[in-house]
Every structure is written in structure tokens, then in C-alpha cells.
Amino acid sequence: MTYVIAALKILHYSVIVLPRLAITMPTSTSEGEILTLKQVAEFLKVTERTIYRLAAAKKIPAFKVGGTWRFSKAEITEWIQQQSKGGKADKT
């Protein structure tokens, strides 16, 4: 298996692009968008502390990068839909 590797220079950082991986990236900008804790709080119109507590309690989809919480906008949107249905998707 061979890969075509292209080196790009953006803001003085070298980046290697693997075409096979690039194809799997989301085509919609909001589909793969990653939000900060502050952005999620603004999106949901609650305090940052509320989002922090939900994330720490694993009640909202979240993950940590370098010790800071990050959120997938697609997962947050899905979570909102589940909440408005009154339960989790795995319940019938």
C-alpha cells in the first residue's frame, strides 16, 4: 500500500496530508465542528459552569484535549434532540 504524501506549509507549520484520510473528513463545516466549553454554553444559553458540571458528570457528550473540555457540535445537536424526546436514544 502506498500513500501520496504532500507537505504543506501554513503559518510556518509543516502539515502532512494523507489523501485516504482526507476523504473521510466531514464535508459539512458544522458536521465536524468542535466547540469549546464557552461556545457550548453560548449555544445552549446556559452558564459555562453548568456545561462544566454536565461534562464532568458525563451527562453531555464531551471529551478532553490537553485537560480542557471539547464538544462535537453534531453530538451536542443529537443530545439536544434526545433531551427533547425525554430520554436517551437507546431506550424504546
C-alpha positions in Angstrom: 0.0 0.0 0.0 1.4 3.3 -1.0 0.4 6.8 0.2 0.9 10.0 -1.6 2.3 12.5 0.9 2.1 16.2 0.3 3.8 18.7 2.5 2.0 22.0 3.1 3.3 25.0 4.9 0.7 27.0 6.7 1.6 29.6 9.3 5.1 28.2 9.4 3.9 24.7 10.5 4.5 21.7 8.2 1.5 19.5 7.7 1.4 16.1 6.1 -1.8 15.2 4.2 -2.8 11.6 3.5 -5.4 11.6 0.7 -7.1 8.5 2.1 -7.8 10.2 5.4 -8.9 13.4 3.8 -11.7 11.6 2.1 -13.1 10.5 5.4 -13.3 14.1 6.8 -16.8 15.5 7.0 -17.9 17.6 4.1 -20.1 19.9 6.1 -18.4 22.5 8.2 -20.8 22.2 11.1 -20.8 18.3 10.9 -17.2 18.0 12.2 -17.1 21.3 14.1 -15.5 21.1 17.6 -16.7 23.6 20.2 -15.2 24.9 23.4 -16.9 24.9 26.7 -17.7 28.6 26.3 -19.2 28.1 22.8 -21.4 25.2 24.0 -22.6 27.4 26.9 -23.5 30.2 24.5 -25.1 27.7 22.1 -27.3 26.3 24.9 -27.8 29.7 26.6 -26.6 28.4 30.0 -23.5 29.3 32.1 -20.1 27.8 31.5 -20.3 26.3 35.0 -23.4 24.4 34.0 -21.7 22.9 30.9 -18.6 22.0 33.0 -20.8 20.2 35.6 -22.7 18.3 32.9 -19.4 17.3 31.1 -17.7 16.2 34.4 -20.8 14.1 35.3 -20.8 12.6 31.7 -24.3 13.9 31.2 -23.4 15.7 28.0 -21.2 14.3 25.2 -17.7 15.7 25.7 -14.0 14.9 25.6 -10.8 16.4 26.9 -7.9 17.7 24.9 -4.9 18.7 26.9 -7.0 19.0 30.0 -9.7 21.2 28.5 -13.2 20.1 27.5 -14.2 19.9 23.9 -17.5 19.1 22.3 -18.6 17.8 18.9 -21.4 20.1 17.6 -23.0 17.2 15.8 -23.1 15.2 19.1 -24.4 18.2 21.0 -27.2 18.7 18.4 -28.1 15.0 18.7 -28.0 15.2 22.5 -30.5 18.2 22.4 -32.8 16.1 20.3 -32.6 13.2 22.8 -33.3 15.6 25.7 -36.4 17.0 24.0 -37.7 13.4 23.4 -37.4 12.9 27.2 -34.8 10.2 27.2 -31.8 8.5 25.6 -31.7 7.0 22.1 -31.1 3.5 23.5 -34.5 3.5 25.2 -37.5 2.3 23.2 
